[in-house]
Amino acid sequence: MTIDIVYFSGTGCTRLVAEGFQAEFTARGHATRLRSVGQAAGVASAGLTVADGTAVDKLDDKPDLLLACFAVHACNAPAPLERWVRQLSPQAGRPAAIIAVSGGGEVTPNLACREGLKRLLRAKGCDVFYERMVVMPSNWIVATKPALVVELLRVLPGRTARIVDELLAGQRRLSRPGLGNRLLAWLGRLEKLGSAAFGRRIQISPACTGCGVCARTCPVGNIALVGGRPEFGGGCILCLQCLYGCPAQALQPGVATFVLVPEGFNLERLKRLPPNPAGFDWVAEAKGWLWSGVRRYLAERDSPA
């Protein structure tokens, strides 16, 4: 079986999830290609790269399964992934699955986040038969508690393996979000319109060293280094990579400052957190409405689908 895993990632959580799927499929003997939709590190304008950085613009190897992974952006799939699907050639019934990644889990307003991408894939002829949410540490407004970060990363390999089991078995798993959540997803597209303005108003402090990390790591190629200073174009999608990734902490939002978690966000640092003690009560740690989606996600890890 040949699997194409296509993903878009800003601060790295979706990339980690996609790499986990690649490792799991490969370990089971399936040919797997991991593709990043984006323009970081000088990627060509086609906006799709394979692991070695070669730009491609279509599924020319006719995979047996297309797996699309994305972090939820404004209650939807991020614009670069949607654009990539729109340029696909007709897929003639090719099986496709969607994995969304969020810090909140399957809760309002995320419940309809995959609907738009499902429609686009089906319009290209794909048989979208499976969708799921993977919960990862939050980089948006409220940081995930450190102990819950540890728990989410600990269960990730097992959750990945379970999803691969279901995909290889051809299990159909599709949600049917209600009208209210579909409306929220539709309204979320207004946030996408505001993302460009957010990017243009990012403030650069005197601490900027002109290192160019922001320009090299922007997944949509929206930042250029001009005269040793970053300049922001009109294509920001609010992934926050430049703001969290600046080694000098020289970038700050000019508007909507509340979207950044005060602790900052560095996935590699989070991966180095010490393990929770034996008998750790994650149910108590995830108490309350805010963590209800995380709580449900962790509760189902050892139960049947």
C-alpha positions as CSV (number, residue, x, y, z in Angstrom):
1,M,0.0,0.0,0.0
2,T,1.2,3.5,-0.8
3,I,0.3,6.4,1.4
4,D,0.8,10.1,0.9
5,I,0.8,12.2,4.1
6,V,0.2,15.8,3.3
7,Y,0.4,18.3,6.1
8,F,0.6,21.9,7.1
9,S,2.4,22.9,10.3
10,G,3.3,26.2,11.9
11,T,4.9,25.7,15.3
12,G,5.6,22.0,14.8
13,C,2.8,20.0,16.4
14,T,1.2,18.9,13.2
15,R,4.6,18.0,11.8
16,L,5.2,15.8,14.8
17,V,1.9,14.1,14.3
18,A,2.5,13.6,10.6
19,E,5.9,12.2,11.2
20,G,4.4,9.7,13.7
21,F,2.0,8.5,11.0
22,Q,4.8,8.1,8.6
23,A,6.9,6.1,11.1
24,E,3.9,3.8,11.9
25,F,2.9,3.1,8.3
26,T,6.6,2.5,7.4
27,A,7.1,0.1,10.3
28,R,4.2,-2.0,8.9
29,G,5.8,-2.2,5.5
30,H,3.9,0.4,3.6
31,A,5.5,2.9,1.2
32,T,4.9,6.3,2.7
33,R,5.7,9.8,1.5
34,L,5.6,12.8,3.8
35,R,4.8,16.1,2.2
36,S,4.8,19.5,3.7
37,V,2.5,22.2,2.2
38,G,4.4,25.5,2.7
39,Q,7.2,27.7,1.7
40,A,9.6,27.7,4.6
41,A,13.3,27.6,4.0
42,G,13.1,28.8,0.4
43,V,10.6,26.2,-0.8
44,A,9.5,26.8,-4.4
45,S,6.3,28.6,-5.1
46,A,4.3,25.5,-5.9
47,G,3.9,25.3,-2.1
48,L,4.3,21.5,-1.7
49,T,7.5,19.8,-0.8
50,V,8.6,16.2,-0.2
51,A,11.0,15.5,2.6
52,D,14.1,16.4,0.5
53,G,12.7,19.8,-0.3
54,T,11.8,19.0,-3.9
55,A,8.8,21.0,-5.0
56,V,5.9,19.1,-6.6
57,D,2.4,20.2,-7.3
58,K,0.3,17.0,-7.7
59,L,-0.1,13.4,-6.6
60,D,1.7,11.9,-9.6
61,D,2.4,8.6,-7.9
62,K,-1.3,7.7,-7.5
63,P,-1.2,6.7,-3.8
64,D,-3.6,4.2,-2.3
65,L,-4.4,6.6,0.5
66,L,-4.2,10.3,0.9
67,L,-3.9,11.4,4.6
68,A,-4.3,15.2,5.2
69,C,-3.1,16.5,8.5
70,F,-3.5,20.1,9.7
71,A,-3.7,22.3,12.8
72,V,-7.1,24.0,13.2
73,H,-7.0,27.6,12.0
74,A,-10.0,29.7,12.6
75,C,-12.3,26.7,13.0
76,N,-11.1,25.3,9.6
77,A,-8.2,23.8,7.7
78,P,-5.4,26.4,7.0
79,A,-5.6,28.2,3.7
80,P,-2.4,26.7,2.2
81,L,-3.8,23.2,2.5
82,E,-7.1,24.2,1.0
83,R,-5.3,25.8,-1.9
84,W,-3.3,22.7,-2.5
85,V,-6.4,20.5,-2.6
86,R,-8.0,22.9,-5.1
87,Q,-5.1,22.4,-7.5
88,L,-5.3,18.6,-7.4
89,S,-6.2,16.7,-10.5
90,P,-9.3,14.5,-10.4
91,Q,-8.8,11.7,-7.9
92,A,-11.3,9.1,-9.2
93,G,-12.4,7.7,-5.9
94,R,-9.0,7.7,-4.2
95,P,-9.5,7.0,-0.4
96,A,-8.7,10.0,1.8
97,A,-8.6,10.6,5.5
98,I,-8.3,13.8,7.5
99,I,-6.6,14.3,10.9
100,A,-7.1,17.7,12.6
101,V,-4.8,18.8,15.4
102,S,-5.8,21.2,18.1
103,G,-5.1,22.1,21.7
104,G,-8.8,21.9,22.7
105,G,-9.9,18.6,21.1
106,E,-13.4,17.8,19.8
107,V,-15.3,20.7,21.3
108,T,-17.1,23.7,20.0
109,P,-15.8,25.6,18.0
110,N,-13.7,22.8,16.5
111,L,-16.4,20.3,15.7
112,A,-16.9,21.4,12.1
113,C,-13.2,22.2,11.4
114,R,-12.9,19.4,8.8
115,E,-16.0,20.0,6.9
116,G,-14.5,22.5,4.4
117,L,-11.6,20.3,3.6
118,K,-14.0,17.3,3.2
119,R,-16.0,19.2,0.7
120,L,-12.9,20.2,-1.3
121,L,-11.5,16.6,-1.4
122,R,-14.9,15.2,-2.4
123,A,-15.2,17.8,-5.2
124,K,-11.9,16.4,-6.5
125,G,-13.4,12.9,-6.5
126,C,-11.8,11.6,-3.2
127,D,-13.7,9.1,-1.1
128,V,-13.2,10.8,2.3
129,F,-13.9,7.9,4.7
130,Y,-12.2,8.8,7.9
131,E,-11.6,11.8,10.2
132,R,-10.3,12.3,13.7
133,M,-8.9,14.9,16.0
134,V,-5.5,14.6,17.7
135,V,-4.9,16.8,20.7
136,M,-1.5,18.4,21.1
137,P,-0.2,21.2,23.4
138,S,-2.0,24.6,22.8
139,N,-0.2,27.6,21.4
140,W,-3.3,29.8,21.3
141,I,-4.5,32.1,24.1
142,V,-4.3,29.5,26.9
143,A,-1.3,27.2,27.4
144,T,-1.8,23.6,28.1
145,K,-0.9,22.7,31.7
146,P,2.6,21.2,31.8
147,A,1.4,17.9,33.3
148,L,-1.2,17.6,30.5
149,V,1.4,18.4,27.9
150,V,3.4,15.4,29.2
151,E,0.3,13.2,29.1
152,L,-0.6,14.2,25.6
153,L,2.8,13.6,24.2
154,R,3.0,10.3,26.1
155,V,-0.1,8.9,24.6
156,L,0.6,10.2,21.1
157,P,2.4,7.0,19.7
158,G,-0.4,4.8,20.9
159,R,-3.1,7.0,19.5
160,T,-1.2,7.1,16.2
161,A,-1.0,3.3,16.1
162,R,-4.7,3.0,16.8
163,I,-5.6,5.4,14.0
164,V,-3.4,3.5,11.6
165,D,-5.1,0.3,12.6
166,E,-8.4,1.8,11.7
167,L,-7.2,3.3,8.4
168,L,-5.7,0.0,7.2
169,A,-8.9,-1.8,8.2
170,G,-10.9,0.6,6.1
171,Q,-13.0,1.7,9.0
172,R,-15.4,4.5,8.1
173,R,-15.4,7.2,10.8
174,L,-17.1,10.5,9.9
175,S,-18.6,13.1,12.0
176,R,-21.8,15.1,11.4
177,P,-21.5,18.4,13.2
178,G,-24.7,20.4,13.9
179,L,-25.7,23.6,12.2
180,G,-24.3,25.8,15.0
181,N,-20.8,24.4,14.7
182,R,-21.0,24.6,10.9
183,L,-22.0,28.3,11.3
184,L,-19.0,28.9,13.6
185,A,-16.7,27.3,10.9
186,W,-18.2,29.6,8.3
187,L,-17.7,32.6,10.6
188,G,-14.2,31.5,11.2
189,R,-13.3,32.4,7.7
190,L,-13.7,36.0,8.7
191,E,-10.7,35.5,11.0
192,K,-8.7,34.3,8.0
193,L,-9.4,37.7,6.4
194,G,-8.1,39.4,9.5
195,S,-4.9,37.4,9.5
196,A,-3.2,39.4,6.8
197,A,-3.8,42.6,8.9
198,F,-2.4,40.8,11.9
199,G,0.8,40.0,10.0
200,R,1.3,43.5,8.7
201,R,1.1,44.9,12.2
202,I,3.7,42.7,13.9
203,Q,6.1,45.0,15.8
204,I,9.8,44.6,15.6
205,S,11.8,45.7,18.7
206,P,15.4,47.0,18.8
207,A,16.3,43.6,20.1
208,C,16.1,42.2,16.5
209,T,19.5,41.0,15.4
210,G,18.5,40.4,11.8
211,C,19.3,36.7,12.1
212,G,16.5,35.8,9.6
213,V,15.1,32.9,11.5
214,C,11.6,34.3,11.1
215,A,12.0,34.6,7.3
216,R,13.4,31.1,7.0
217,T,10.8,29.4,9.1
218,C,7.6,31.2,8.0
219,P,5.6,28.3,6.5
220,V,3.9,30.6,3.9
221,G,6.9,32.6,2.9
222,N,5.4,35.8,4.1
223,I,8.5,37.3,5.6
224,A,11.5,38.8,3.8
225,L,14.7,40.1,5.3
226,V,15.4,43.5,3.9
227,G,18.4,45.5,5.1
228,G,18.8,43.2,8.0
229,R,15.1,43.7,9.2
230,P,12.1,41.5,8.6
231,E,9.4,42.8,6.4
232,F,5.9,41.2,6.5
233,G,3.7,40.7,3.5
234,G,0.0,40.3,3.2
235,G,-0.1,36.5,3.4
236,C,0.0,35.9,7.1
237,I,-2.2,33.0,8.3
238,L,-1.7,33.6,12.1
239,C,0.3,30.4,12.7
240,L,2.4,32.3,15.2
241,Q,5.7,30.6,14.3
242,C,7.6,33.8,13.8
243,L,6.5,35.2,17.2
244,Y,7.3,32.1,19.2
245,G,10.4,31.2,17.2
246,C,12.3,34.5,17.4
247,P,15.5,33.7,19.4
248,A,15.8,37.4,20.5
249,Q,12.0,37.6,21.3
250,A,12.0,40.7,19.2
251,L,8.6,40.3,17.5
252,Q,5.3,41.1,19.1
253,P,1.8,41.4,17.7
254,G,0.6,44.9,17.1
255,V,-3.0,43.8,17.6
256,A,-4.7,40.9,19.3
257,T,-1.8,40.4,21.8
258,F,-4.0,38.0,23.8
259,V,-3.6,35.2,21.2
260,L,0.0,34.5,22.5
261,V,0.4,32.3,25.5
262,P,2.5,34.2,28.1
263,E,4.8,31.2,28.6
264,G,5.8,31.2,24.9
265,F,5.6,28.0,22.9
266,N,8.5,25.7,22.0
267,L,7.6,22.2,21.2
268,E,11.1,20.9,21.6
269,R,11.3,22.3,25.1
270,L,7.9,20.8,25.9
271,K,9.1,17.4,24.8
272,R,11.8,17.6,27.4
273,L,9.4,18.0,30.3
274,P,10.0,15.4,33.0
275,P,7.5,12.5,33.1
276,N,4.5,12.7,35.5
277,P,4.8,10.7,38.7
278,A,3.3,7.2,39.0
279,G,-0.4,7.4,39.7
280,F,-0.7,10.9,38.3
281,D,-4.4,11.9,38.3
282,W,-4.8,13.5,34.9
283,V,-8.6,13.5,35.4
284,A,-8.2,16.0,38.2
285,E,-5.6,18.0,36.3
286,A,-8.0,18.3,33.3
287,K,-11.0,19.3,35.5
288,G,-13.3,22.0,34.2
289,W,-15.0,23.1,31.0
290,L,-11.9,24.5,29.5
291,W,-10.2,21.1,29.4
292,S,-13.3,19.0,28.6
293,G,-12.0,18.1,25.1
294,V,-8.6,17.1,26.4
295,R,-10.2,15.1,29.2
296,R,-12.4,13.1,26.7
297,Y,-9.4,12.6,24.4
298,L,-7.3,11.1,27.2
299,A,-10.1,9.1,28.5
300,E,-10.7,7.2,25.2
301,R,-7.1,6.3,24.7
302,D,-7.4,2.7,26.0
303,S,-11.1,2.2,25.1
304,P,-12.5,0.8,21.8
305,A,-13.1,3.4,19.0
